[in-house]
Amino acid sequence: MDSRAFVEEQVAALKREVGEGIAINALSGGVDSSVVTVLGHRALGERLKTVFIDTALMREGEPQRVVKTFADLGIPVRLVDARADFLNALK
């Protein structure tokens, strides 16, 4: 199977699975979640609700870069500021 056929198959599978509903997607900025985000957006458009959680344990500016990268692709990502929660849990 070539990559184009794979993408089409995965997009069709997501459409079947979600139907007319919505899907929630957690984006880390890594390869796996980035691919899932792009495929999900192709399949569902605005019905894919993607979140990126800022844990304060990433490189400086990384959360903003990830959100901007996907915004530039036309994929909205909600940035959740959970820094205080994560840092307090480490005390």
Secondary structure, DSSP 8 states (H G I E B T S, - for coil): --HHHHHHHHHHHHHHHHTTS-EEEE--SSHHHHHHHHHHHHHHGGGEEEEEEE-S-S-TTHHHHHHHHHHHTT--EEEEE-HHHHHHHT-
